[in-house]
């Protein structure tokens, strides 16, 4: 899996990649859901957050090979 981690780190290391990752964070992790959110909406939001966290973790591993 080390190769894919390096690819993620490389892709998201330039200005455009950082902008894309910031955009993904803004529409998922940093999004504030209202009080009328449904259970289905919460599940969808949690899945999106998990994907963004997975991308961030792969970037970190790619930048810090052990």
N, C-alpha and C positions, 0 to 999 in steps of 0.2 A: 504493500500500500504506500510505501515511501514515495514512489514516483508520482502518484496522483497528488499527494500532499505538496510536492514541489511544484507541480503544475498550478494548483490553486494559489499557492504563494506567489508565483510569478504573474499569473493573470491578474490578481487583485493588488499587485504592488505599484502599478503606475497610477497616474492621476485618474484616468478613466475608470479603472478597476475600483479604486477607492470611492469614486463618485457612485458607481453602481452599488457597491456594498452599503454605502451610506443611505442610498435610496431604499434598498431592501430593508434596512433597519427601520427607516422612517415609516414604512408602510406595514411593518409587522411588529417588531419588539417595542418600538417607541409609540405605537398607535394606542390611543386611549379609547376604550370601548365604553359606550354609554350604559346607563342603568337598565335599559330595555333590551340588552343583548340576549339573544337566545342561546340555549345550550349548544345547538348546532354551530352558531357563530363562534362560540368559545372554543369548540373543538377545532374548527377550521383555523382560527387564530393561533391556537397552540401548535398545530401542525406546521403552520408557516414559520412560527418562531423557532421550532425545532430545526427546520431546514436551514434557516439563517445561522443559528448557533452551530450547526454541523459545518457549514461553509467556514465560519470563523475559526472553528477548532482545526479544520484541515489547513487553513492558512497558517495558524500558529505552529502546527507540527511541521509544516513545510519550511517555515522560517527558522525553526530550532531543531534541526536533525540531531538525533541522538544515536 
